[in-house]
Amino acid sequence: MSTKRSFSFEFKLSVVERFVAGEPAAELAAEHGLSSPSLVKTWARTYRREGEDGLRPKRKGRPPKPPDSPGEQPSELEQLRRENDRLRAEVAYLGKLRALRGQQRR
């Protein structure tokens, strides 16, 4: 059974710094009980491409929706248009409901 291990940012950074300084990936992997020297090389590639932040843990799932700027309130016209759309939908719903009740009474 395979269980996926996760490693802290500090651990990855220390291994990558030693690899970049010239220590062989195979020795580092053996010393730290890593599954493969290619894992060290992958971390080093990410480190070179994205810097230290590339080694930080990533959030799981969908990225959070950016919050609306608190200073940006919708204009009065936009608020009125939204309310108008909501009221139109409500009127249409109530009209269909009234028609259904009328059919049931017959």
CNS distance restraints for C-alpha pairs under 8 A (distance, minus, plus):
assign (resid   7 and name CA) (resid  11 and name CA) 6.40 0.50 0.50
assign (resid   7 and name CA) (resid  12 and name CA) 6.64 0.50 0.50
assign (resid   8 and name CA) (resid  12 and name CA) 6.36 0.50 0.50
assign (resid   8 and name CA) (resid  56 and name CA) 7.64 0.50 0.50
assign (resid   8 and name CA) (resid  57 and name CA) 7.51 0.50 0.50
assign (resid   9 and name CA) (resid  13 and name CA) 6.05 0.50 0.50
assign (resid   9 and name CA) (resid  55 and name CA) 5.82 0.50 0.50
assign (resid   9 and name CA) (resid  56 and name CA) 5.09 0.50 0.50
assign (resid   9 and name CA) (resid  57 and name CA) 6.84 0.50 0.50
assign (resid  10 and name CA) (resid  14 and name CA) 6.16 0.50 0.50
assign (resid  11 and name CA) (resid  15 and name CA) 6.33 0.50 0.50
assign (resid  12 and name CA) (resid  16 and name CA) 6.05 0.50 0.50
assign (resid  12 and name CA) (resid  43 and name CA) 7.13 0.50 0.50
assign (resid  12 and name CA) (resid  55 and name CA) 6.67 0.50 0.50
assign (resid  13 and name CA) (resid  17 and name CA) 5.99 0.50 0.50
assign (resid  13 and name CA) (resid  52 and name CA) 7.25 0.50 0.50
assign (resid  13 and name CA) (resid  55 and name CA) 7.01 0.50 0.50
assign (resid  14 and name CA) (resid  18 and name CA) 6.33 0.50 0.50
assign (resid  15 and name CA) (resid  19 and name CA) 6.23 0.50 0.50
assign (resid  15 and name CA) (resid  28 and name CA) 6.98 0.50 0.50
assign (resid  15 and name CA) (resid  40 and name CA) 7.24 0.50 0.50
assign (resid  16 and name CA) (resid  20 and name CA) 6.02 0.50 0.50
assign (resid  16 and name CA) (resid  40 and name CA) 6.68 0.50 0.50
assign (resid  16 and name CA) (resid  43 and name CA) 6.61 0.50 0.50
assign (resid  16 and name CA) (resid  44 and name CA) 5.44 0.50 0.50
assign (resid  16 and name CA) (resid  47 and name CA) 7.66 0.50 0.50
assign (resid  17 and name CA) (resid  21 and name CA) 6.11 0.50 0.50
assign (resid  18 and name CA) (resid  22 and name CA) 6.61 0.50 0.50
assign (resid  18 and name CA) (resid  23 and name CA) 5.83 0.50 0.50
assign (resid  19 and name CA) (resid  23 and name CA) 4.80 0.50 0.50
assign (resid  19 and name CA) (resid  24 and name CA) 6.26 0.50 0.50
assign (resid  19 and name CA) (resid  25 and name CA) 6.27 0.50 0.50
assign (resid  19 and name CA) (resid  28 and name CA) 7.55 0.50 0.50
assign (resid  19 and name CA) (resid  40 and name CA) 7.63 0.50 0.50
assign (resid  19 and name CA) (resid  44 and name CA) 7.53 0.50 0.50
assign (resid  20 and name CA) (resid  44 and name CA) 7.34 0.50 0.50
assign (resid  23 and name CA) (resid  27 and name CA) 7.32 0.50 0.50
assign (resid  23 and name CA) (resid  28 and name CA) 7.19 0.50 0.50
assign (resid  24 and name CA) (resid  28 and name CA) 6.46 0.50 0.50
assign (resid  25 and name CA) (resid  29 and name CA) 6.01 0.50 0.50
assign (resid  25 and name CA) (resid  37 and name CA) 5.01 0.50 0.50
assign (resid  25 and name CA) (resid  38 and name CA) 7.45 0.50 0.50
assign (resid  25 and name CA) (resid  40 and name CA) 5.97 0.50 0.50
assign (resid  25 and name CA) (resid  41 and name CA) 6.83 0.50 0.50
assign (resid  26 and name CA) (resid  30 and name CA) 6.16 0.50 0.50
assign (resid  26 and name CA) (resid  36 and name CA) 7.45 0.50 0.50
assign (resid  26 and name CA) (resid  37 and name CA) 4.84 0.50 0.50
assign (resid  27 and name CA) (resid  31 and name CA) 6.01 0.50 0.50
assign (resid  27 and name CA) (resid  37 and name CA) 7.97 0.50 0.50
assign (resid  28 and name CA) (resid  32 and name CA) 6.18 0.50 0.50
assign (resid  28 and name CA) (resid  37 and name CA) 7.45 0.50 0.50
assign (resid  28 and name CA) (resid  40 and name CA) 7.70 0.50 0.50
assign (resid  29 and name CA) (resid  33 and name CA) 5.79 0.50 0.50
assign (resid  29 and name CA) (resid  34 and name CA) 4.70 0.50 0.50
assign (resid  29 and name CA) (resid  35 and name CA) 7.06 0.50 0.50
assign (resid  29 and name CA) (resid  36 and name CA) 6.10 0.50 0.50
assign (resid  29 and name CA) (resid  37 and name CA) 5.23 0.50 0.50
assign (resid  29 and name CA) (resid  39 and name CA) 7.94 0.50 0.50
assign (resid  29 and name CA) (resid  40 and name CA) 6.92 0.50 0.50
assign (resid  30 and name CA) (resid  34 and name CA) 6.34 0.50 0.50
assign (resid  34 and name CA) (resid  39 and name CA) 7.50 0.50 0.50
assign (resid  35 and name CA) (resid  39 and name CA) 7.38 0.50 0.50
assign (resid  36 and name CA) (resid  40 and name CA) 7.60 0.50 0.50
assign (resid  37 and name CA) (resid  41 and name CA) 6.59 0.50 0.50
assign (resid  38 and name CA) (resid  42 and name CA) 6.02 0.50 0.50
assign (resid  39 and name CA) (resid  43 and name CA) 6.27 0.50 0.50
assign (resid  40 and name CA) (resid  44 and name CA) 6.19 0.50 0.50
assign (resid  41 and name CA) (resid  45 and name CA) 6.11 0.50 0.50
assign (resid  42 and name CA) (resid  46 and name CA) 6.23 0.50 0.50
assign (resid  43 and name CA) (resid  47 and name CA) 6.04 0.50 0.50
assign (resid  43 and name CA) (resid  55 and name CA) 6.88 0.50 0.50
assign (resid  44 and name CA) (resid  48 and name CA) 6.15 0.50 0.50
assign (resid  45 and name CA) (resid  49 and name CA) 6.19 0.50 0.50
assign (resid  46 and name CA) (resid  50 and name CA) 5.79 0.50 0.50
assign (resid  46 and name CA) (resid  51 and name CA) 7.17 0.50 0.50
assign (resid  46 and name CA) (resid  54 and name CA) 5.82 0.50 0.50
assign (resid  46 and name CA) (resid  55 and name CA) 7.01 0.50 0.50
assign (resid  47 and name CA) (resid  51 and name CA) 4.54 0.50 0.50
assign (resid  47 and name CA) (resid  52 and name CA) 5.78 0.50 0.50
assign (resid  47 and name CA) (resid  53 and name CA) 7.81 0.50 0.50
assign (resid  47 and name CA) (resid  54 and name CA) 5.85 0.50 0.50
assign (resid  47 and name CA) (resid  55 and name CA) 6.49 0.50 0.50
assign (resid  49 and name CA) (resid  54 and name CA) 7.81 0.50 0.50
assign (resid  50 and name CA) (resid  54 and name CA) 4.96 0.50 0.50
assign (resid  51 and name CA) (resid  55 and name CA) 7.66 0.50 0.50
assign (resid  52 and name CA) (resid  56 and name CA) 7.13 0.50 0.50
assign (resid  59 and name CA) (resid  63 and name CA) 7.65 0.50 0.50
assign (resid  68 and name CA) (resid  72 and name CA) 7.21 0.50 0.50
assign (resid  74 and name CA) (resid  78 and name CA) 5.95 0.50 0.50
assign (resid  74 and name CA) (resid  79 and name CA) 6.33 0.50 0.50
assign (resid  75 and name CA) (resid  79 and name CA) 6.25 0.50 0.50
assign (resid  76 and name CA) (resid  80 and name CA) 6.11 0.50 0.50
assign (resid  77 and name CA) (resid  81 and name CA) 6.16 0.50 0.50
assign (resid  78 and name CA) (resid  82 and name CA) 6.23 0.50 0.50
assign (resid  79 and name CA) (resid  83 and name CA) 6.21 0.50 0.50
assign (resid  80 and name CA) (resid  84 and name CA) 5.97 0.50 0.50
assign (resid  81 and name CA) (resid  85 and name CA) 6.17 0.50 0.50
assign (resid  82 and name CA) (resid  86 and name CA) 6.21 0.50 0.50
assign (resid  83 and name CA) (resid  87 and name CA) 6.11 0.50 0.50
assign (resid  84 and name CA) (resid  88 and name CA) 6.15 0.50 0.50
assign (resid  85 and name CA) (resid  89 and name CA) 6.29 0.50 0.50
assign (resid  86 and name CA) (resid  90 and name CA) 6.21 0.50 0.50
assign (resid  87 and name CA) (resid  91 and name CA) 6.13 0.50 0.50
assign (resid  88 and name CA) (resid  92 and name CA) 6.19 0.50 0.50
assign (resid  89 and name CA) (resid  93 and name CA) 6.11 0.50 0.50
assign (resid  90 and name CA) (resid  94 and name CA) 6.14 0.50 0.50
assign (resid  91 and name CA) (resid  95 and name CA) 6.08 0.50 0.50
assign (resid  92 and name CA) (resid  96 and name CA) 6.32 0.50 0.50
assign (resid  93 and name CA) (resid  97 and name CA) 6.15 0.50 0.50
assign (resid  94 and name CA) (resid  98 and name CA) 6.05 0.50 0.50
assign (resid  95 and name CA) (resid  99 and name CA) 6.25 0.50 0.50
assign (resid  96 and name CA) (resid 100 and name CA) 6.19 0.50 0.50
assign (resid  97 and name CA) (resid 101 and name CA) 6.25 0.50 0.50
assign (resid  98 and name CA) (resid 102 and name CA) 6.15 0.50 0.50
assign (resid  99 and name CA) (resid 103 and name CA) 6.36 0.50 0.50
assign (resid 100 and name CA) (resid 104 and name CA) 6.36 0.50 0.50
assign (resid 101 and name CA) (resid 105 and name CA) 6.42 0.50 0.50
assign (resid 102 and name CA) (resid 106 and name CA) 6.84 0.50 0.50
